[in-house]
Amino acid sequence: MSTEILMPALSPTMEEGKLAKWLVKEGDVIKSGTLLAEIETDKATMEFEAVDEGIIGQILIAEGTEGVKVNSPIATLLAEGEKAGGAPKKAAPAAELPKGEDHKDVADSGTAASGPKIEVGNDPSIPEGTEMVMTTVRDALRDAMAEEMRRDEMVFLMGEEVAEYQGAYKVSQGLLQEFGDRRVIDTPITEHGFAGLAVGAAFDGLRPVVEFMTWNFAMQAMDQIINSAAKTRYMSGGQMASPIVFRGPNGAASRVGAQHSQDYSSWYAHVPGMKVIAPYFAADAKGLLKAAIRDANPVIFLENEMLYGKSFPVPKLDDFVLPIGKARVVREGKDVTLVSYSISVGFCLEAAEKLAGMGIDAEVIDLRTLRPLDTDTVIESVKKTNRVVTVEQAWPVCSIGAHVAAVVALEAFDYLDAPPTRVNGKDVPMPYAANLEKLALPTVDDVIVAVKSVTYKA
Amino acid sequence: MSSNAKSPASPPRNSESLKKLYSDMLMIRRFEERAGQLYGMGLIGGFCHLYIGQEAVVVGMQAHVGPNDQSITAYRDHGHMLAAGLDPNAVMAELTGRSTGLSRGKGGSMHMFSSEKKFYGGHGIVGAQVPLGTGLAFANKYRGNDGVCLTYFGDGASNQGQVYEAFNMAELWKLPVVYIIENNQYAMGTSVARSSALTDFSKRGVSFNIPGIQVDGMDVEAVMEAGGEAIAHCRAGKGPIILEMKTYRYRGHSMSDPAKYRTKEELSEVREKRDPIENFGRKLLDGGVLTEQEMKVIDSEIKARVVASAEFATQSPEPGVAELYTDIYA
């Protein structure tokens, strides 16, 4: 009886991949451990080996096929003695494959077919008529670093696996090849040590970009980030400082459990002397990372692994630098203000679209920078909508949303028609089980419920 | 930016340089005694860690510092600032939290810096200065200059994990850093014997292949000798090196420490037999480098200088209230 060989998931966040090359052909006898195929994810090309023995019956997906969904059949495996079927194999393009769940990311036009279409408000910092190029967040970050490294020889990148491995999440792809190992530096697994070392180098005027493989590991380095990087300008009466960027993926990835799924936004935003950036769109990732590298202060740059592979339009400009500390209204509306940052901006846009269908016109603000926080943009919007809902993946206690709610209550109290309301991740360590993890994270529906409550339409 | 100037070889040993070593050590001693007095009067607040007894270490080491070299230490930093050539008025005024202090009163005893002297603090968290100093050395290598970073820390800091993270990278990347372990025998109140599995700190780099030398840190000439070797090692591109300075602190860990963890006899024996200033002074007298009369002149000049710094530090105004919000961001 023939069995199916399925497209494997090769990382926690992989949903689909490219079947780059078959290493076996129909009729080949295979055993456990035989290399079957090369699979390309957005992070790496990996070899995929057989678990069961048998004979390759039919190859269902031709090599070179992109967008092959995880768990879809790619070949059949025959038991010994069975005859290989002669049915023609189909070269299945991505579009023909059965659709998985709807893409959460509504602005992902890399696969334009999925998700509702959202009009994203124009960014005033991009000149009219500028050509826009669809770019992943991952490439936007890499391009930002490469451009700044070309511009200033004092800029260098260090971290675990940033050089020869090309980045654990492939954000630093190609940088070693362009800039060499003097400026793209693989460190030992020693966060406390290399964070301190980089701060020391910054004291001397170098411009380090430190990649934490994820921000979860930066807790090892917390003392150097807070006590050494953020406070030295003050303690030295302005004599010295650390122009440094700490960057990496923040927040929940997928199914990686409590110690690898935490949002540090409010931890760092708490600290005077620090700047904190948490973008959603690829253009913001690029323009703000370039600004962060040029900034004379220590900057915490919070990325999100789930966004690395998402594509957004990025302006084709020689030197696209955005101002730090400016929020952006990404969708205009008059009934309620949704305040968000990072991956939750996508949920807000999706919720806003659904709310529009219910006759509620939501305005969506992407904070982009968490410190200094652009409260003016929030207050201005609340004065218009009279209602505010903050949306973030972080825990609720002492979160960015808590701070925004406090500011709104203080500065726009007379304009409010409902209490400032917050949507957060649940107040629990991140569970591993798929159903519980889903419950722990805020959803589009949570946003809709909160909006209905402040608009008294619940 | 660092200059491209080449650092000189070890300073010459002549009667002038020997006299300077003596007077630099005495300056630190008298300054610290006065600081202790001001603390007792309530004019210096918070924590105040005095360097009395350890003067030979920093004076012997800083004598080698060239134009591209940096220094960094922990919170017992007054002596280091003075040895780096900073104005005693500005150091004392930082202790009293005045606008004329090195950090304009915003750093205090534990947080003093000088960009001019390439002195990078003044750090309050035990051991944190070790990766920082290693990073300063990294900057020298990155820029391709001949600078060496003198990174000071104590026997207590030597048990912090980040020290070994820094050691590993320093040797891996051959960074020009001299790790100066000031072993004053006590990590606050815990003796080396009670806190360290391996009490020979010069061997703390063995598993990283970092050479180490044990030095009599109460003998300024021995310190100079070892310091010269260590800096030459770094300048030659051979990577980091450890100097364990066997020294002793006469006072408590900080002003509020009664130091009951050691006997009076232990302390008085060190003071009588190993005092770095007494012994070196006697040697200079015996060798005819200094006369009794010259010594008295040096002593009274230093005393006057220290009294003036205390006067300056107590008469200077506190920082303006606007200073609360300056120097947070560029």
Interface residues (C-beta under 8 A of the other chain):
Chain A: F156 R182 T187 P188 T190 H192 G193 F194 A195 G196 L197 A198 V199 G200 A201 A202 F203 D204 G205 L206 D223 Q224 N227 S228 T232 R233 Y234 M235 S236 G237 G238 Q239 M240 A241 P243 P272 G273 K275 D295 A296 N297
Chain B: M1 S2 Q70 I72 G101 L102 S103 R104 G105 K106 G107 H111 F113 S114 S115 Y120 G121 G122 H123 G124 I125 A128 V130 P131 L132 G133 T134 G135 L136 A137 F138 A139 N140 Y142 G161 Q162 E165 A166 N168 M169 L172 T326 D327 I328 Y329 A330
